[in-house]
Amino acid sequence: MIHLEKNSKHMIGEDLELLNFKELQCLEKKISLGARKIHSRKEKVSVERIRSLKIKEKSLTVENANLEKKIGASIAIKNLETDAATQQDLPQTNLNLMYFSSS
């Protein structure tokens, strides 16, 4: 348990006073390798996240286009219904038009 605690402290740069040059070099290599692995993993996760977000963006773009079509169709139907209702409310008049022809 004590060994693990010491290693943990060494990995975060604490309690380094008791380490000799060779031990410091070894620790530096371990930390450097660990940092490269962390960076590599972080990059992979970032690429996966970007790919996932691009897929989601495409899906939302399609959904948005479909909703715009539905709204457009709904507005067109509403306009037709309004026009029909307006025409029904207008008083019906019969106009007799006379055509005059000049001779």
N, C-alpha and C positions, 0 to 999 in steps of 0.2 A: 504494500500500500504506500509506504513511504517512497519507494522507488518511482511509482507512478506519479505521485505528487511532485517529485523533483523533476521528472521528465516534462510534466505539464507546465511547470513554472519555467523550465528552460525553453520550452517551445514558444512561450510568450515573452521571452527575454528577461526573466527574473532569476535571481539567484545564480548568476553566471560567474560570480567571483571565484568559486571553488573549482571551476573547470580549467583544465590545462589547454594548451594550444591545439593539440590533436583532437581533444574532445570538442572544442569550439568549432574546429573545421568540420568534424563529423556532424555536429548539430546544424551547422550552416548548410551542409549538403542536404540533410533531411528536410530542413525548412524550405530550402530552394526547390527541392523535388515536390514537396507538399504544395508549395505555392503554384508551381506549374500545373499540377494535377487539379488544384482548385480552379485556376484560371481556365483550363481546358473544359472542365465540367460546367463552369459558369457560361462559357461561350456556347457550349452545346445546348444548355437550357435556354439561353437567349435565342438561339436559332430556332429551336422548337417552339418557343413562345411566339416569335415573329411569324412562323409558318401557321401556327394555330390562329393567330389574329388575322392573318390574310384570308384564311378560309372563312372565318367568322365575318369578315368585312364583305366578302363576295356574297355570302348567304344573306346578310342584312341588306345589301344593295339590291338583290333579287326581290327580297321581301318588300323593300321600299317601293320598287317599281310596280309590284303587284298591287300594293295599297294605293299608289297613285292612280293606277288604272281603275280600281274599284271606286275611288273617290270621283274620278272623272265620269264614270258611268253613272254613279249615283246623282251627281250634279245634273247630268244630261237628262236623266229620267225625271228629276225634280222640276227642271225647266219645262219639260214637255207636259207634266201634270199641271204646272202653274199656268201654262199657256192654254191648255184645254179648259181649266176651271175658269179662267178669265173670259174665254170665248163663250162659255155657257152662261156667265153672268151678264153679258152684254144683251141689251134689248134687241129683239129681232125686228127688223124693219124690212118692208118690201118696197123697193124703189122701182117705179115704172120709168124706165128710161125710154125716151122717145128719140128716135133717130130722124133727123131731118136731112133730107137730101136736097141739095140745091140743083135746080135744073137750068 
